[in-house]
Amino acid sequence: MYRDESAEGAGSARGPGTPVTALGHLLTSLQLTDSAFPSGFYTLSHSLEGFAQAGAVDRASLPVLLNDLLRHGVGPCDATALALAHRAATAGDWEAVTAVDQRLNATKLNREMRSAATRTGRQLLDLAAEVFQKPGIDRYHREVEARRAPGTQAVAAGVVYAATGVPVRQAVAADLFAFCASFAGAALRLRLTDHRLAQVLLRRTAPVIEETTDRALARGLGDLGATTFAADVMSARHERAEARLFAS
């Protein structure tokens, strides 16, 4: 079997059942980003339901909102945290992983977003520990269970991707795509788009995913933080809404 020795993070993933080829890393990414993977990520609208309830988004403005969330929210915040956590976990620096986790949690300005991030992150770690059986995942899962770390989704994903040897750039891009697919799925259920246009939305967002990935990889811990204040307001309103389809 050909070993992808050049893949960043591969050294942390050696062991029984480990995918050691580039194709194996791709298959791991596909599994983790599949809506059938029960992490709870696809129960979230990422503030979209709040925008819809306020009448602040329609079919025409949907792509603009998604691009803004990527560039100013998910990219500087979650994607950056994922990249930093991936690198720290690959190096075995668990104090650094926890520091990233704590800072990311602190950037979630309202309770709904913090709760969604930690609920999905803890579920991801719990399931990934069973599915992939990697020491790094087990170790951080124990830290989160003991409440020594919040267990946000992006940091949990960084740990899982690092432990399974998925290169950091591929890991960030995959998680950003999962966010976009979740957003598009929420738009479908909120009747802001249809199935065909949802796929057009995802395809046209691909260059923004690439741009957001590259920027996330260039940031440090001091740069971590979002500037999507309208989304924060919509999430706060959504938390108090009388009827809600999504958890966020």
N, C-alpha and C positions, 0 to 999 in steps of 0.2 A: 504494500500500500504506500502510495506517495505521501510523504509527510510535508505539510505546509509549514516549514520551519520559520519562514519569514513572517508568518502571521503574528501580529502583536497580541500578546497575552497567551499565546499557545503554550508557553512553558508552565503556566499555572493549571493547565487542563489535562495533563497526562494522567492516564489511569484507565481502569477497566471501563469499557463502553464509551470511551472518549472519542468524539469525532475529530480526527487529526488531518482531515483533508479540507480544502476550501469548500468542497461541496457539503461536507459534514457541517461546517460552520453555517452555511446557507440554510441547511435543513433545520438547524437549531433556531436560527432567526425566524424562519417561517413558522415553526411550532410556537414560539413565544409570542409572535404577533398575530397569530390566528385568533379570530373572535371566539373559536371554540375552546381556547385555553382559558380555564375558569378563574382568572385573577380578579374579576369584577371590573376590569377597565372599561368594558363595553356597557356598563350600567351608567356611565357618566356622559353628560352632554358638554362638559368643559365650558360652562356658562352660556351655551347656546340656548338652552331652554329659557333662561332669564331674558336674553335678548328677544326671543320670540314672544314671550309673555308681554314684554314692554312694547312690542311692535317696532323694534329697532333694527330688525334684519328681515330681508326678503330674499327671493331667489337671486336677484341681480347682485345684491350686496354680500351674499354668502361667501364667495371667493375672497373678497376684500377682507372680511372679518377673519377668515381662516389664515390668510397670509399675515395679517397683523398679529394674530395670536402666536404664530410661529416665530416671527421676527422679533417681537417685543416681549413675549411672554414665555412660551415653552422653550425657545432657543436659549435666551440668556439665563433661564432659570433651570428647568428640568433637564434639558439636553446637556447643558454645561455641567450640572451636578452628576449626570450619568457618566460623562467623560472623565471627570475628576475621580469619581468613585471607582470606575473601571481601572484606571491607572494605579490608584492606591491599593486596590484589592490585588491586582496583578503583582505589585511589589510587596504584598504582605503587610502593608501599613494600615492596620485596622483602626488605629487612632485617627488617621487621616480620613478613612471612610466615615467614621462616626462624626467627625467634624463637618464633613460635607453634608451628611444627613441632617445634623442639627441646624446648620445654616439654611439648608433648603426648606426645612420645616418652618423656620422663623420667617422666611419670605412669603409664606402663605398667609395673606393678611386677614382672611376671614375663616371662621370655623368650618364652614362647609368644604372649602378647598383643602384645608389641613386634614380633615377627617377622611375625605375621599382619597387623598394621597397616601395616608398611612394605612387605611383599610385595604386598598389594593396592593400596596407594597408588602404588607404582612402576609396577605394571601398568596402573593407571588412567591415569597421566600418559603412559605410553608409547603406549597405544591412543588416548587423547584427542588427543594431538598429531597423529596421523595422521587421525583422524576429523574433527576440528573445524578444524585448521590455523590456530590462533590464536597470535600472538606471545607472549602471556602464558603460555600452556601450554608452548610451546617453551622459553621462558626458564627457567621453574621446573623443567622436565624436565631441562635441562642442569645446573642446580644440584644436583639429586638424583643424576643420573648421576655427577657429579664428587665425590659424597659430601660436599658442603658443606651439605647438609640431609638429614634422615632420609627424608622423603617419606612421611609417615603418610597413611593413607587419607582421613581427614577434612580435612586441609590440602590434599591433592591435589584432593579434591572441591571445596573452597572456591575454589581457583585455577581449576578448570575451569568451575565455575558462573559465576564472575566474568567470565572471558574470553568466555563465550557469552552474557553479558547477563542471565542468570537472576537475578531479584531475590533478595536475601539471605534474606528470610523464606521464600520459596518453596524456595530451595535447602536451607535447614536442615530444613524439613518433609519435603522429598522424601528427603533422606538418612536421616532418622529413620524414614520409612516403609520405606525399603529395608532398614534394620536389622530392623524388625519382620517384614517379609516373609521375610527370611533366617532369623530366629529361628523363625518359624512353619514354614518349610520344613524346618528342622532337627528341629523337634518331630514333623513328619510322618514323617521318616525314622527317628527314634528311637521311633516308635510311641507317642508321648505324646498324640497327637490324630489326628483323621481330616481329610479334605479339607473337609468341611462346617464342622466346628468350628474349623478353622484360619481360615476366612473370618469366622466369628463373632468369633474372637479379634482379628483385625485390625480389624474394624469397631468393636468395643468399646474398642479401644485408641486410636481416633482422638482423643477428647478429651484423653488423656494426651499424645499427640503435639503437639497444639496448645499445651497447657500447657508442655510441655518446650521447644518452639520459642520461645515468648515469654520464658521464663526464660533461655534460652541467649543470646538477642539482647540481654539486659540486662546480661550479665556482661562483665568485663574480663579481661585476661590474668592478673592476680593471683588471679582466682577459679577458674582452670582446674584441675580435678582431681576425681577420683572418690572415692567412699566406699563401694565395693562389695567389702568385704573377703572375704565368703563366696565371691563369684565369683572373686576372685583365688586363694583357696585351691583352689577346684574346678579352676581352670585349671592351677595348679601340679601338682595330682594327675593331671590329664588328660595333661599333658606326659610323665608317666612311666608311663602306662597301657600294658598289654601289647597291647591292641587298641584302635584308634581309627578311627572312621568320618570324623571331621572334623579339620581342621588346628588348630582351637582349641575 
